[in-house]
Amino acid sequence: MPPKIYIASPLGFSEAGRFFYYQEFLPELRDIGCEIMDPWEHSPKDKIEELKNKENSLKVSVAKKTWQSINFEIGMNNVNFLNEADGLIAVLDGSDVDSGTAAEIGYFCGKHNNRRPILGYRGDFRLSPENIGGIINIQVEQFIYLTKGTIVASIKDLKQELKKRFSK
């Protein structure tokens, strides 16, 4: 069975991010031979769209409860994927690491006792650390390094790391 790699990423939230994610990022990673566990593909899109279309006609309390149910389903899907994954790729772009991505990094590091690698991808050239000694947030960076992972600045380097760590 091919190794399972979870993608922690905020790229699904914006139109530009989705374009890059589905047209460039994922296709490049899929040709490595790993099973890509993309939480965006497994979110309940039909339920989300249905609720967005009728949300204004619902009572606030009903809309809130429905969103809470969908949010729980999304969260549990992600937890199950993180539990199964052999490795994690974290997209670290932005002026600060996305809070959901940071949470997934921390959970994965702790869940697997630092024995499964986290690879960070930061194609963003803006500076984002607390001081000149870092690349990104100190704690997020530390979780990545605790797993013997690394942070790279290109998809090409990310693919090389995946091949080095997961090819048979």
LINLINDA-V615702 format. One record per backbone hydrogen bond with DSSP energy under -0.5 kcal/mol. CO is the residue of the C=O (numbers start at 1). NH is the residue of the N-H. E is the energy in kcal/mol with one decimal. If there is no record, write none. Layout:
co=CO nh=NH e=E
co=CO nh=NH e=E
//
This chain:
co=3 nh=5 e=-0.5
co=3 nh=35 e=-3.1
co=4 nh=6 e=-0.5
co=4 nh=86 e=-2.9
co=4 nh=87 e=-1.3
co=5 nh=37 e=-3.5
co=6 nh=8 e=-0.6
co=6 nh=89 e=-3.0
co=7 nh=9 e=-0.6
co=7 nh=39 e=-0.6
co=8 nh=91 e=-2.9
co=10 nh=13 e=-1.8
co=11 nh=14 e=-0.7
co=14 nh=18 e=-2.9
co=15 nh=19 e=-2.2
co=16 nh=20 e=-2.2
co=17 nh=21 e=-2.9
co=18 nh=22 e=-2.9
co=19 nh=23 e=-2.4
co=20 nh=24 e=-2.2
co=20 nh=25 e=-2.4
co=21 nh=26 e=-2.8
co=24 nh=28 e=-1.8
co=25 nh=29 e=-1.6
co=26 nh=30 e=-2.6
co=27 nh=31 e=-1.0
co=29 nh=32 e=-1.5
co=30 nh=33 e=-0.9
co=34 nh=36 e=-0.7
co=35 nh=5 e=-3.1
co=35 nh=37 e=-0.6
co=36 nh=38 e=-1.0
co=37 nh=7 e=-2.1
co=37 nh=39 e=-0.8
co=38 nh=41 e=-0.8
co=38 nh=42 e=-0.9
co=40 nh=43 e=-0.9
co=43 nh=45 e=-2.5
co=44 nh=48 e=-2.3
co=45 nh=49 e=-2.9
co=46 nh=50 e=-2.3
co=47 nh=51 e=-2.3
co=48 nh=52 e=-2.7
co=49 nh=53 e=-2.3
co=50 nh=54 e=-1.4
co=51 nh=55 e=-1.5
co=54 nh=57 e=-1.2
co=54 nh=58 e=-0.5
co=55 nh=58 e=-1.3
co=59 nh=63 e=-2.6
co=60 nh=64 e=-2.8
co=61 nh=65 e=-2.1
co=62 nh=66 e=-2.4
co=63 nh=67 e=-2.7
co=64 nh=68 e=-2.5
co=65 nh=69 e=-2.0
co=66 nh=70 e=-2.3
co=67 nh=71 e=-3.2
co=68 nh=72 e=-2.2
co=69 nh=73 e=-2.1
co=70 nh=74 e=-2.6
co=71 nh=75 e=-2.8
co=72 nh=76 e=-2.7
co=73 nh=77 e=-2.3
co=74 nh=78 e=-2.3
co=75 nh=79 e=-2.3
co=76 nh=80 e=-2.6
co=77 nh=81 e=-2.3
co=78 nh=82 e=-2.8
co=79 nh=83 e=-2.3
co=80 nh=84 e=-1.5
co=81 nh=85 e=-1.8
co=87 nh=6 e=-2.5
co=88 nh=90 e=-0.5
co=88 nh=119 e=-3.3
co=89 nh=8 e=-3.2
co=89 nh=91 e=-0.5
co=90 nh=92 e=-0.6
co=90 nh=121 e=-3.0
co=98 nh=102 e=-2.7
co=99 nh=103 e=-2.2
co=100 nh=104 e=-2.3
co=101 nh=105 e=-2.3
co=102 nh=106 e=-2.4
co=103 nh=107 e=-2.7
co=104 nh=108 e=-2.6
co=105 nh=109 e=-2.5
co=106 nh=110 e=-2.2
co=107 nh=111 e=-3.3
co=108 nh=112 e=-2.0
co=109 nh=114 e=-2.2
co=110 nh=113 e=-1.2
co=112 nh=115 e=-2.5
co=117 nh=88 e=-2.1
co=118 nh=120 e=-0.5
co=118 nh=150 e=-0.7
co=119 nh=90 e=-2.7
co=120 nh=122 e=-0.5
co=120 nh=152 e=-3.0
co=121 nh=92 e=-3.1
co=131 nh=134 e=-1.6
co=135 nh=128 e=-0.7
co=137 nh=141 e=-2.7
co=138 nh=142 e=-2.3
co=139 nh=143 e=-2.3
co=140 nh=144 e=-1.8
co=141 nh=145 e=-2.3
co=142 nh=146 e=-2.5
co=143 nh=147 e=-1.0
co=144 nh=147 e=-0.6
co=144 nh=149 e=-2.1
co=145 nh=148 e=-1.8
co=150 nh=120 e=-3.3
co=152 nh=122 e=-3.0
co=154 nh=158 e=-2.0
co=155 nh=159 e=-2.8
co=156 nh=160 e=-1.9
co=157 nh=161 e=-2.2
co=158 nh=162 e=-2.4
co=159 nh=163 e=-2.6
co=160 nh=164 e=-2.6
co=161 nh=165 e=-2.2
co=162 nh=166 e=-2.7
co=163 nh=167 e=-1.9
//
